[in-house]
């Protein structure tokens, strides 16, 4: 059954205009960073006010269905995974409200287990929800599940994370910041911070997650061939402060503290590295510079205090953008297959201090 036929009954669906300026419709593999990621970051990149949300595509106050029925949205979510995920999923839930005309069915994964997500996704298809929002715990193994939704005429919108292999025929749109561009911005900052080179270590997120692969891809694309920089290794810490502290304690000991740079793929792991540096009797931000991705309050506070050296935002607040896409899809309008959420960077204590009073996550 086609999407058009499935939602023909929604004749009162509010018309949605083009997505607001600031969202670029392009594939995540070649989208530009919000701040130029192909060169050393400009000073102005950290002086801009932090982006608290992606621009709204439409007002969420108008109920989409004229017949009074709520549009059912299945949200196959990741669930508890740190401050970024909490902010992202809360933003989606706060946007797709009954007042806005939606019945959002929130299904977080059980302990980040993929099978629990497959079960929730399949249940939503069997139930016949109108649309599915989907953030995958693992990037691969989704072809059969997504094909079921396609055969049922249920549009699927990917939030934050992609799938492997990336088959756009199996989903309607992907909405996310650009992991590759964001990690390039971190790498380019590092090149500028260490003109004579450095020994560095990467603390990664969980294996098999699309965002981890993309953050490695962006970083490596900048550092490949940079002979002045010595990679001491990489290890997952599963987005955890405690695990990252343990991992980096071992790295420092095994290298006689001869580590100058850490790339932590999220804020929590970067803060764990800070703890390890301090317990080794070193000074974070001086003896070891630590760069992170996400842009949470705790990370900006650590940057303001001089303990982190660089924070790249990965903006979680794109609920209004998702709402606009859903409305357009259910109205039978075309949407872009990839929508990039703008994000900014913070490269100084002053920039972090300026952003903190209005930070929402």
VOPAGU-2260 file (C-alpha; in pm, 1 decimal, decimal comma):
REM VOPAGU-2260
SITE   aa  ch    i         X         Y         Z
SITE  UNK   A    0       0,0       0,0       0,0
SITE  UNK   A    1     143,2     339,9     -94,0
SITE  UNK   A    2     201,9     610,1     163,0
SITE  UNK   A    3     -25,7     837,8     -32,9
SITE  UNK   A    4    -316,7     595,2     -11,8
SITE  UNK   A    5    -244,2     512,2     350,5
SITE  UNK   A    6    -273,2     872,7     455,3
SITE  UNK   A    7    -531,8     995,7     212,2
SITE  UNK   A    8    -774,0    1021,6     501,4
SITE  UNK   A    9    -566,1    1297,5     657,7
SITE  UNK   A   10    -712,3    1568,6     436,8
SITE  UNK   A   11    -673,4    1827,5     707,0
SITE  UNK   A   12    -301,9    1787,6     742,7
SITE  UNK   A   13    -143,3    2126,1     787,7
SITE  UNK   A   14      69,9    2235,9     496,0
SITE  UNK   A   15     431,2    2270,4     586,1
SITE  UNK   A   16     669,3    2504,5     409,9
SITE  UNK   A   17    1027,5    2442,8     323,3
SITE  UNK   A   18    1258,7    2362,8     610,4
SITE  UNK   A   19    1407,0    2675,4     767,1
SITE  UNK   A   20    1739,4    2816,1     659,4
SITE  UNK   A   21    2023,4    2648,0     844,5
SITE  UNK   A   22    1930,6    2290,0     759,0
SITE  UNK   A   23    2113,0    2158,3     457,8
SITE  UNK   A   24    1961,6    1882,1     249,4
SITE  UNK   A   25    2256,4    1666,8     159,4
SITE  UNK   A   26    2408,6    1334,1     237,9
SITE  UNK   A   27    2595,3    1309,9     567,0
SITE  UNK   A   28    2906,4    1197,9     389,3
SITE  UNK   A   29    2962,7    1525,6     212,0
SITE  UNK   A   30    2773,8    1780,5     417,8
SITE  UNK   A   31    2979,9    2076,9     535,2
SITE  UNK   A   32    3035,7    2131,4     903,4
SITE  UNK   A   33    2840,9    2408,4    1070,3
SITE  UNK   A   34    3178,2    2569,2    1121,1
SITE  UNK   A   35    3427,1    2500,0     843,6
SITE  UNK   A   36    3574,7    2155,6     903,4
SITE  UNK   A   37    3812,6    2156,6     610,7
SITE  UNK   A   38    4045,8    2412,1     768,0
SITE  UNK   A   39    4161,2    2511,9    1112,5
SITE  UNK   A   40    3852,0    2639,6    1297,7
SITE  UNK   A   41    3791,9    3011,4    1278,8
SITE  UNK   A   42    3789,8    3212,5    1597,9
SITE  UNK   A   43    3433,5    3312,7    1526,7
SITE  UNK   A   44    3319,9    2951,8    1545,0
SITE  UNK   A   45    3325,3    2955,8    1923,2
SITE  UNK   A   46    3182,2    3300,8    1976,2
SITE  UNK   A   47    2843,8    3228,9    1826,6
SITE  UNK   A   48    2555,8    3163,2    2061,2
SITE  UNK   A   49    2494,7    2789,4    2107,6
SITE  UNK   A   50    2224,7    2639,3    1891,1
SITE  UNK   A   51    1948,9    2528,7    2123,7
SITE  UNK   A   52    1741,8    2364,5    1853,3
SITE  UNK   A   53    1730,3    2300,9    1486,3
SITE  UNK   A   54    1504,1    2555,6    1314,6
SITE  UNK   A   55    1139,7    2462,6    1324,2
SITE  UNK   A   56     983,2    2348,7    1001,9
SITE  UNK   A   57     637,4    2438,6    1124,9
SITE  UNK   A   58     444,7    2524,4    1435,1
SITE  UNK   A   59     375,2    2222,6    1656,0
SITE  UNK   A   60      60,4    2378,0    1796,3
SITE  UNK   A   61    -161,3    2295,1    1499,7
SITE  UNK   A   62    -330,4    1954,5    1517,4
SITE  UNK   A   63    -257,3    1775,8    1188,7
SITE  UNK   A   64    -575,5    1571,4    1150,6
SITE  UNK   A   65    -902,3    1748,0    1069,9
SITE  UNK   A   66   -1110,5    1447,2    1176,9
SITE  UNK   A   67    -990,5    1481,2    1535,2
SITE  UNK   A   68    -792,4    1158,1    1536,1
SITE  UNK   A   69    -439,5    1166,0    1663,6
SITE  UNK   A   70    -161,6    1060,4    1430,3
SITE  UNK   A   71      13,7     759,9    1580,6
SITE  UNK   A   72     392,4     775,8    1587,9
SITE  UNK   A   73     602,8     481,0    1697,7
SITE  UNK   A   74     934,7     596,8    1842,9
SITE  UNK   A   75    1188,5     313,0    1841,4
SITE  UNK   A   76    1442,7     476,7    2069,5
SITE  UNK   A   77    1783,3     402,5    2218,1
SITE  UNK   A   78    1688,9     482,3    2577,3
SITE  UNK   A   79    1926,6     567,2    2865,1
SITE  UNK   A   80    2271,9     640,5    2723,2
SITE  UNK   A   81    2390,9     966,0    2875,3
SITE  UNK   A   82    2303,5    1334,5    2879,2
SITE  UNK   A   83    2293,2    1378,1    2500,5
SITE  UNK   A   84    2048,4    1093,4    2445,5
SITE  UNK   A   85    1831,2    1206,4    2736,1
SITE  UNK   A   86    1804,5    1554,7    2585,2
SITE  UNK   A   87    1735,4    1422,4    2236,6
SITE  UNK   A   88    1461,1    1180,3    2332,3
SITE  UNK   A   89    1298,6    1427,0    2571,9
SITE  UNK   A   90    1293,8    1684,4    2291,5
SITE  UNK   A   91    1116,5    1439,8    2059,1
SITE  UNK   A   92     861,9    1352,8    2327,2
SITE  UNK   A   93     803,0    1718,4    2412,3
SITE  UNK   A   94     739,4    1795,3    2044,1
SITE  UNK   A   95     512,0    1509,6    1935,0
SITE  UNK   A   96     239,7    1582,1    2189,0
SITE  UNK   A   97    -133,8    1522,8    2188,5
SITE  UNK   A   98    -179,0    1900,1    2175,5
SITE  UNK   A   99      12,8    1894,2    1848,4
SITE  UNK   A  100    -212,6    1615,5    1718,8
SITE  UNK   A  101       9,4    1313,2    1782,7
SITE  UNK   A  102      -2,8     995,9    1988,2
SITE  UNK   A  103     366,5     919,9    2042,4
SITE  UNK   A  104     442,8     563,9    2148,9
SITE  UNK   A  105     787,5     565,3    2309,3
SITE  UNK   A  106     976,5     235,4    2300,1
SITE  UNK   A  107    1331,2     260,8    2439,2
SITE  UNK   A  108    1567,6     -30,5    2389,0
SITE  UNK   A  109    1627,3    -267,5    2677,6
SITE  UNK   A  110    1990,1    -222,7    2783,7
SITE  UNK   A  111    2076,6    -101,7    2430,7
SITE  UNK   A  112    1974,6    -444,8    2296,5
SITE  UNK   A  113    1905,9    -456,7    1922,6
SITE  UNK   A  114    1654,9    -740,9    1951,9
SITE  UNK   A  115    1437,5    -532,3    2180,9
SITE  UNK   A  116    1437,8    -261,8    1912,8
SITE  UNK   A  117    1347,9    -509,6    1639,6
SITE  UNK   A  118    1060,4    -637,9    1854,3
SITE  UNK   A  119     933,4    -284,1    1918,7
SITE  UNK   A  120     964,9    -189,8    1552,0
SITE  UNK   A  121     780,5    -504,1    1441,1
SITE  UNK   A  122     507,5    -439,4    1696,7
SITE  UNK   A  123     455,8     -88,0    1560,4
SITE  UNK   A  124     427,5    -223,6    1205,8
SITE  UNK   A  125     174,8    -486,8    1315,4
SITE  UNK   A  126     -18,9    -221,9    1505,8
SITE  UNK   A  127     -34,2      -5,6    1194,7
SITE  UNK   A  128     108,1     318,3    1329,2
SITE  UNK   A  129     112,0     610,1    1088,4
SITE  UNK   A  130     487,3     674,0    1100,2
SITE  UNK   A  131     795,0     535,6    1276,0
SITE  UNK   A  132    1079,5     743,3    1419,9
SITE  UNK   A  133    1388,1     528,7    1459,9
SITE  UNK   A  134    1727,0     561,1    1633,3
SITE  UNK   A  135    1925,1     238,4    1598,2
SITE  UNK   A  136    2139,6      92,4    1875,4
SITE  UNK   A  137    2341,7     -89,0    1606,2
SITE  UNK   A  138    2379,5      12,8    1244,0
SITE  UNK   A  139    2352,6    -327,3    1072,4
SITE  UNK   A  140    2089,7    -598,6    1065,1
SITE  UNK   A  141    1785,4    -386,1     980,8
SITE  UNK   A  142    1704,0    -475,3     620,1
SITE  UNK   A  143    1425,8    -726,4     688,3
SITE  UNK   A  144    1266,0    -511,7     957,7
SITE  UNK   A  145    1266,8    -196,8     745,1
SITE  UNK   A  146    1126,8    -388,5     447,9
SITE  UNK   A  147     825,3    -485,1     659,2
SITE  UNK   A  148     748,6    -120,1     723,9
SITE  UNK   A  149     795,2     -36,9     355,9
SITE  UNK   A  150     556,9    -314,5     250,1
SITE  UNK   A  151     301,5    -188,0     501,9
SITE  UNK   A  152     327,3     165,4     363,5
SITE  UNK   A  153     460,4     306,3     690,1
SITE  UNK   A  154     722,6     579,3     644,9
SITE  UNK   A  155    1034,0     547,3     859,1
SITE  UNK   A  156    1239,4     849,3     962,9
SITE  UNK   A  157    1587,9     787,1    1099,5
SITE  UNK   A  158    1690,5    1010,6    1388,5
SITE  UNK   A  159    2059,4    1064,3    1466,0
SITE  UNK   A  160    2189,1     724,7    1354,1
SITE  UNK   A  161    2209,1     566,2    1012,6
SITE  UNK   A  162    2196,7     206,9     894,3
SITE  UNK   A  163    2450,4     -18,8     723,6
SITE  UNK   A  164    2432,7     -75,6     435,9
SITE  UNK   A  165    2277,2     263,9     378,3
SITE  UNK   A  166    1974,8     191,0     158,5
SITE  UNK   A  167    1762,1     507,6     123,0
SITE  UNK   A  168    1483,5     301,9     -33,4
SITE  UNK   A  169    1415,6     155,9     312,2
SITE  UNK   A  170    1356,1     485,9     489,1
SITE  UNK   A  171    1202,7     821,9     407,9
SITE  UNK   A  172    1455,2    1061,1     559,6
SITE  UNK   A  173    1743,3    1080,5     805,6
SITE  UNK   A  174    1767,2    1378,4    1041,9
SITE  UNK   A  175    2094,3    1427,7    1228,8
SITE  UNK   A  176    2396,8    1646,6    1275,4
SITE  UNK   A  177    2688,5    1546,0    1052,2
SITE  UNK   A  178    2919,6    1318,2    1251,1
SITE  UNK   A  179    3191,8    1327,7     989,0
SITE  UNK   A  180    3198,8    1706,3     970,0
SITE  UNK   A  181    3183,0    1741,3    1348,9
SITE  UNK   A  182    3477,9    1506,9    1404,2
SITE  UNK   A  183    3671,5    1684,7    1129,2
SITE  UNK   A  184    3626,8    2008,1    1322,7
SITE  UNK   A  185    3781,8    1842,1    1628,1
SITE  UNK   A  186    4072,9    1708,4    1422,8
SITE  UNK   A  187    4140,3    2043,0    1260,5
SITE  UNK   A  188    4142,7    2211,6    1600,3
SITE  UNK   A  189    4397,9    1952,2    1717,5
SITE  UNK   A  190    4625,0    2025,4    1422,2
SITE  UNK   A  191    4623,9    2391,3    1517,9
SITE  UNK   A  192    4672,1    2321,1    1888,1
SITE  UNK   A  193    4977,1    2100,2    1825,3
SITE  UNK   A  194    5175,3    2247,3    1534,5
SITE  UNK   A  195    5475,7    2030,4    1631,4
SITE  UNK   A  196    5267,8    1714,2    1661,2
SITE  UNK   A  197    5164,2    1501,9    1959,0
SITE  UNK   A  198    5105,2    1153,3    2091,9
SITE  UNK   A  199    4730,3    1095,3    2097,7
SITE  UNK   A  200    4472,5     837,4    2198,7
SITE  UNK   A  201    4110,9     795,4    2088,6
SITE  UNK   A  202    3837,2     689,4    2330,5
SITE  UNK   A  203    3553,0     550,6    2121,4
SITE  UNK   A  204    3185,3     478,7    2164,7
SITE  UNK   A  205    3039,1     127,4    2131,9
SITE  UNK   A  206    3148,3     -85,5    1837,8
SITE  UNK   A  207    2892,3    -118,5    1559,5
SITE  UNK   A  208    2725,9     219,6    1611,8
SITE  UNK   A  209    2708,8     429,5    1294,8
SITE  UNK   A  210    2806,4     747,0    1478,1
SITE  UNK   A  211    3124,9     587,5    1609,0
SITE  UNK   A  212    3224,9     476,7    1260,4
SITE  UNK   A  213    3152,2     821,9    1119,3
SITE  UNK   A  214    3342,7    1003,1    1394,0
SITE  UNK   A  215    3642,8     780,3    1327,4
SITE  UNK   A  216    3608,2     845,9     955,2
SITE  UNK   A  217    3606,7    1222,6     996,7
SITE  UNK   A  218    3899,2    1227,7    1238,8
SITE  UNK   A  219    4108,8     983,9    1034,6
SITE  UNK   A  220    4049,4    1175,3     712,0
SITE  UNK   A  221    4229,3    1472,0     867,6
SITE  UNK   A  222    4505,3    1282,6    1049,2
SITE  UNK   A  223    4600,8    1033,7     778,0
SITE  UNK   A  224    4953,0    1116,4     664,9
SITE  UNK   A  225    5022,9    1353,8     954,1
SITE  UNK   A  226    5358,3    1203,8    1054,4
SITE  UNK   A  227    5411,3    1442,0    1345,1
SITE  UNK   A  228    5118,2    1281,9    1524,1
SITE  UNK   A  229    5158,6     936,5    1676,4
SITE  UNK   A  230    4844,9     735,5    1743,3
SITE  UNK   A  231    4895,3     535,1    2061,7
SITE  UNK   A  232    4575,4     341,5    2013,8
SITE  UNK   A  233    4197,3     347,6    2039,4
SITE  UNK   A  234    3956,9     170,8    2271,5
SITE  UNK   A  235    3586,6     178,5    2339,9
SITE  UNK   A  236    3455,6     308,3    2670,2
SITE  UNK   A  237    3087,7     269,5    2572,4
SITE  UNK   A  238    3004,7     638,6    2624,0
SITE  UNK   A  239    3081,3     591,0    2997,1
SITE  UNK   A  240    3274,6     827,1    3225,2
SITE  UNK   A  241    3381,6     542,5    3452,9
SITE  UNK   A  242    3499,9     319,5    3168,9
SITE  UNK   A  243    3686,5     605,4    3003,0
SITE  UNK   A  244    3863,9     687,0    3329,2
SITE  UNK   A  245    3977,5     326,4    3360,1
SITE  UNK   A  246    4083,7     304,9    2995,8
SITE  UNK   A  247    4287,3     622,9    3005,3
SITE  UNK   A  248    4450,2     542,3    3339,5
SITE  UNK   A  249    4593,4     233,5    3171,0
SITE  UNK   A  250    4702,1     433,8    2865,6
SITE  UNK   A  251    4887,5     688,0    3079,2
SITE  UNK   A  252    5065,6     420,6    3281,5
SITE  UNK   A  253    5168,3     217,6    2977,4
SITE  UNK   A  254    5308,5     527,6    2806,9
SITE  UNK   A  255    5479,8     683,0    3111,2
SITE  UNK   A  256    5232,7     974,2    3091,7
SITE  UNK   A  257    5371,4    1067,8    2750,4
SITE  UNK   A  258    5030,7    1149,0    2600,5
SITE  UNK   A  259    4946,7    1502,8    2495,7
SITE  UNK   A  260    4609,4    1468,5    2323,5
SITE  UNK   A  261    4287,4    1274,0    2373,0
SITE  UNK   A  262    3998,5    1256,0    2127,7
SITE  UNK   A  263    3695,6    1141,9    2327,5
SITE  UNK   A  264    3397,7    1068,2    2106,6
SITE  UNK   A  265    3149,6    1198,1    2361,7
SITE  UNK   A  266    3151,7    1434,5    2657,4
SITE  UNK   A  267    3110,9    1173,1    2929,8
SITE  UNK   A  268    3418,7     982,4    2812,5
SITE  UNK   A  269    3614,9    1305,3    2790,1
SITE  UNK   A  270    3526,7    1383,6    3151,1
SITE  UNK   A  271    3648,3    1036,5    3247,3
SITE  UNK   A  272    3978,9    1114,0    3078,4
SITE  UNK   A  273    3998,6    1435,8    3282,4
SITE  UNK   A  274    3967,6    1232,8    3602,2
SITE  UNK   A  275    4241,0     994,1    3490,6
SITE  UNK   A  276    4474,5    1282,1    3408,7
SITE  UNK   A  277    4418,8    1444,1    3747,3
SITE  UNK   A  278    4473,7    1118,6    3936,0
SITE  UNK   A  279    4802,3    1073,4    3748,8
SITE  UNK   A  280    4919,0    1403,9    3894,8
SITE  UNK   A  281    4894,8    1584,0    3562,1
SITE  UNK   A  282    4700,9    1896,8    3471,9
SITE  UNK   A  283    4418,6    1854,8    3217,7
SITE  UNK   A  284    4422,4    2130,5    2960,3
SITE  UNK   A  285    4795,8    2183,3    3016,2
SITE  UNK   A  286    4976,5    1848,7    3022,8
SITE  UNK   A  287    4702,9    1668,2    2831,6
SITE  UNK   A  288    4450,7    1839,8    2606,7
SITE  UNK   A  289    4115,8    1662,2    2577,2
SITE  UNK   A  290    3863,5    1725,7    2300,1
SITE  UNK   A  291    3507,8    1591,8    2306,2
SITE  UNK   A  292    3187,4    1577,5    2104,2
SITE  UNK   A  293    2829,8    1655,1    2218,4
SITE  UNK   A  294    2826,7    1993,9    2389,1
SITE  UNK   A  295    2647,9    1911,7    2713,8
SITE  UNK   A  296    2643,1    2143,9    3014,7
SITE  UNK   A  297    2895,3    1934,6    3204,5
SITE  UNK   A  298    3141,2    1947,7    2916,0
SITE  UNK   A  299    3100,9    2321,1    2868,8
SITE  UNK   A  300    3154,7    2371,2    3241,0
SITE  UNK   A  301    3474,1    2163,9    3219,7
SITE  UNK   A  302    3587,7    2370,5    2921,2
SITE  UNK   A  303    3505,2    2689,9    3109,3
SITE  UNK   A  304    3717,7    2558,7    3397,7
SITE  UNK   A  305    4006,3    2480,2    3162,5
SITE  UNK   A  306    3987,3    2102,9    3210,5
SITE  UNK   A  307    3865,8    2029,9    2858,4
SITE  UNK   A  308    4029,7    2206,3    2564,6
SITE  UNK   A  309    3771,9    2179,2    2284,9
SITE  UNK   A  310    3405,9    2078,5    2264,7
SITE  UNK   A  311    3220,9    2018,3    1939,5
SITE  UNK   A  312    2845,2    2035,6    1966,4
SITE  UNK   A  313    2633,6    1753,1    1827,1
SITE  UNK   A  314    2299,1    1927,5    1852,0
SITE  UNK   A  315    2028,5    1697,1    1997,9
SITE  UNK   A  316    1736,5    1938,7    1971,9
SITE  UNK   A  317    1575,3    1867,0    1636,7
SITE  UNK   A  318    1224,3    1763,3    1738,5
SITE  UNK   A  319    1061,9    2050,1    1548,3
SITE  UNK   A  320    1253,8    1952,3    1237,2
SITE  UNK   A  321    1130,1    1594,5    1270,1
SITE  UNK   A  322     776,1    1723,6    1321,4
SITE  UNK   A  323     791,3    1923,8    1001,0
SITE  UNK   A  324     921,1    1624,4     806,5
SITE  UNK   A  325     646,9    1399,1     942,8
SITE  UNK   A  326     376,8    1648,1     845,1
SITE  UNK   A  327     513,0    1680,9     493,8
SITE  UNK   A  328     540,8    1305,0     448,4
SITE  UNK   A  329     186,8    1241,5     568,5
SITE  UNK   A  330      62,2    1515,8     337,5
SITE  UNK   A  331     215,1    1327,7      46,1
SITE  UNK   A  332     490,9    1583,1      -8,8
SITE  UNK   A  333     848,6    1495,3     -94,0
SITE  UNK   A  334    1118,5    1539,9     168,1
SITE  UNK   A  335    1495,4    1527,5     143,7
SITE  UNK   A  336    1653,3    1191,7     218,4
SITE  UNK   A  337    1909,3    1354,8     449,1
SITE  UNK   A  338    1865,3    1665,8     662,1
SITE  UNK   A  339    2169,3    1795,1     848,5
SITE  UNK   A  340    2112,7    1958,9    1186,1
SITE  UNK   A  341    2348,0    2256,5    1237,2
SITE  UNK   A  342    2596,7    2237,6    1523,3
SITE  UNK   A  343    2873,1    2466,5    1648,7
SITE  UNK   A  344    3206,9    2437,2    1829,8
SITE  UNK   A  345    3361,3    2581,8    2146,8
SITE  UNK   A  346    3736,6    2635,6    2153,6
SITE  UNK   A  347    3793,8    2846,8    2465,0
SITE  UNK   A  348    3683,0    2884,2    2827,4
SITE  UNK   A  349    3524,9    3218,8    2738,8
SITE  UNK   A  350    3310,8    3064,9    2465,4
SITE  UNK   A  351    3190,3    2793,2    2701,0
SITE  UNK   A  352    3114,5    3038,9    2980,9
SITE  UNK   A  353    2909,4    3250,6    2742,5
SITE  UNK   A  354    2700,1    2952,1    2634,2
SITE  UNK   A  355    2637,6    2796,6    2975,2
SITE  UNK   A  356    2357,7    3024,7    3104,9
SITE  UNK   A  357    2123,2    2926,9    2822,3
SITE  UNK   A  358    2235,0    2567,5    2767,7
SITE  UNK   A  359    1936,7    2333,1    2768,1
SITE  UNK   A  360    2112,5    2001,1    2812,8
